[in-house]
């Protein structure tokens, strides 16, 4: 890994430096409770269609840690051999690097470049996180410097504990919840945004969730 990062650093050092005037990297503000985990997207809006390498530093506020194992590249990365490298530089600072050694550009001109996972602890009171020292390089050896991107991570009250499958929040899972789920799938009834209808956690709400909920009920 160290060798690969060194190769990337050398590649960037030899590139012609330019500055991107338009805002290229964007992160939406977050709200978390103490002890909560969340994943957010680092969005990249680029006019250049030949970007192959990125480097950025992330400074998190006190009480927030980066869950490195659960960070991943976005779908715009189409080089199957490309990896995401993250090093903990202490003090809530992390260095994030990704490069296509096959010089395969990222796909498209907008959307998620990477997905970063964070977790808060008991010291978390909210604050501002910042992506800075950001650079990207093209396959034609042009190095771009990017503007810093600060974003808020605010604190919210502890969220109430919910029981999986308890769609009407009455404290139990029964046939009423099954009926509600069926109505939701058939678009007969809406659900509040904080109600989890994806019972089997596959990212889609469909008949398989009804079967999973029925299994929960029988157990």
Secondary structure, 3 states (H helix, E strand, C coil): CHHHHHHHHHHHHHCEEEECCCCCEECCCEEECCCCEEEEEEEECCCCCCEEEEEEEEECCCCEEECHHHCEECCCCCCCCCEEEEEECCCCEEEEEEECCCCCCCCCCCCEEEEEEEEECCCCCCEEEEEEEEEEEECCCEEEEECCEEEEEEECCCCCCCCCCCCCCCCCCCHHHHHHHHHHHCCCCCCCCCCCCCCCCCCCCCHHHHHHHHHHHHC
